[in-house]
Amino acid sequence: MTINDIEKKIEEERDNARSVCDISGTTSGECAAAWDAVEELQAEASHKRQVKPKNSLEQYCDDNPDAAECRIYDD
């Protein structure tokens, strides 16, 4: 799931939470659960933003761990 997909889902869940809270009241369990879903998606989006994409050498070494360029020597 891309960050854009998550942002769209957050907006959908936020609208849903507002509707649920309007119907069931802001102190209901359903309202709290709806906002928990929004919060979880926001946390996932935050995590995705923090994950640094691998550079080309890191990707190459993941694909070819035995290549000379990827060897790690202990002192």
Secondary structure, DSSP 4 states (H G I P E B T S, - for coil): --HHHHHHHHHHHHHHHHHHHHHH-TTSHHHHHHHHHHHHHHHHHHHHHHSPPP-HHHHHHHH-TTSGGG-----
